[in-house]
Amino acid sequence: MAKLSSINKNERRKKLVVKYAAKYVALKATADDTSLDDGDRLMARLKMAELPRNANPTRVRNRCATTGRPRGFYRKFGINRIELRNLANKGLIPGVTKSSW
């Protein structure tokens, strides 16, 4: 089980990303548009720098839904590798079976 403070910090980041998503996308598009002059692009970059650091989507960490573990995360299931194995062995994940040959 991950530290509760780490899990809560990640949840706060997710909320900030959602809050600033539209503004971030608009500024990013302006900053990356090569048809605009350099002054406008620079202003967009400066406005992006004024946004909260945790509003950047890359700062959100994928974590296991049950334990909060940040490593070994499977996006398809939303859990980490250890929980995936435990649940699959118990037969609680539909369509997943233990392989043998």
Phi and psi in degrees as a GROMACS rama.xvg file:
@    title "Ramachandran Plot"
@    xaxis  label "Phi"
@    yaxis  label "Psi"
@TYPE xy
-74.8415  161.623  ALA-2
-63.6049  138.138  LYS-3
-62.1432  -33  LEU-4
-65.9295  -36.0084  SER-5
-68.4513  -39.8367  SER-6
-65.4591  -44.9728  ILE-7
-65.1859  -37.9242  ASN-8
-62.1136  -40.489  LYS-9
-67.2856  -36.7262  ASN-10
-65.9077  -39.176  GLU-11
-63.1361  -38.8979  ARG-12
-62.39  -41.9669  ARG-13
-60.3827  -40.5037  LYS-14
-65.138  -40.9989  LYS-15
-65.4338  -39.0561  LEU-16
-61.8919  -43.5754  VAL-17
-65.4172  -40.3843  VAL-18
-63.2416  -41.2687  LYS-19
-102.64  11.1718  TYR-20
-59.8621  -49.168  ALA-21
-63.6797  -43.897  ALA-22
-64.8338  -41.7163  LYS-23
-63.7896  -44.1056  TYR-24
-64.8857  -42.2025  VAL-25
-64.4401  -45.4673  ALA-26
-66.043  -38.041  LEU-27
-65.3998  -40.8246  LYS-28
-64.3416  -41.0354  ALA-29
-65.3519  -42.4354  THR-30
-67.9562  -30.2304  ALA-31
-91.729  -7.81067  ASP-32
-76.2325  109.836  ASP-33
-76.0914  -13.2995  THR-34
-77.3594  -17.4708  SER-35
-82.3094  161.434  LEU-36
-76.8725  163.536  ASP-37
-64.6404  -29.8145  ASP-38
-64.459  -45.4073  GLY-39
-65.5838  -40.0856  ASP-40
-65.4058  -39.7739  ARG-41
-65.06  -40.4721  LEU-42
-62.9668  -38.8238  MET-43
-64.7865  -40.2919  ALA-44
-63.6996  -40.7096  ARG-45
-66.4447  -38.1955  LEU-46
-67.7635  -34.4217  LYS-47
-64.8025  -35.6111  MET-48
-69.0527  -23.9289  ALA-49
-78.7321  -18.9122  GLU-50
-65.7006  154.552  LEU-51
-59.4638  143.449  PRO-52
-59.9206  -38.5053  ARG-53
-77.2536  0.346734  ASN-54
-80.773  -8.89124  ALA-55
-76.845  126.272  ASN-56
-61.1505  -22.5465  PRO-57
-73.9966  -11.7072  THR-58
-84.9185  -8.61691  ARG-59
-80.3966  134.2  VAL-60
-106.142  133.617  ARG-61
-71.8882  127.431  ASN-62
-130.448  151.699  ARG-63
-62.0937  138.339  CYS-64
-70.0835  -28.6803  ALA-65
-93.7508  -41.7766  THR-66
-108.981  -21.0764  THR-67
83.9558  7.9338  GLY-68
-66.4498  131.349  ARG-69
-86.566  -15.9492  PRO-70
-102.209  155.106  ARG-71
65.8549  37.1297  GLY-72
-86.1538  131.062  PHE-73
-103.86  114.661  TYR-74
-63.5535  -36.1829  ARG-75
-60.9277  -34.7082  LYS-76
-105.608  -20.9522  PHE-77
77.8758  16.1702  GLY-78
-133.401  170.014  ILE-79
-88.0912  173.797  ASN-80
-64.7209  -33.7434  ARG-81
-69.8415  -46.5894  ILE-82
-65.1371  -37.1434  GLU-83
-60.0945  -44.9572  LEU-84
-65.5242  -44.2433  ARG-85
-61.0088  -46.7209  ASN-86
-69.7344  -36.6947  LEU-87
-67.707  -39.3166  ALA-88
-65.7064  -30.7487  ASN-89
-81.9268  -9.14065  LYS-90
79.1785  24.4694  GLY-91
-92.398  -5.18054  LEU-92
-110.298  114.758  ILE-93
-63.3522  135.408  PRO-94
85.767  -2.48782  GLY-95
-109.954  123.594  VAL-96
-127.784  155.57  THR-97
-75.4195  131.191  LYS-98
-87.053  147.395  SER-99
-150.034  144.473  SER-100
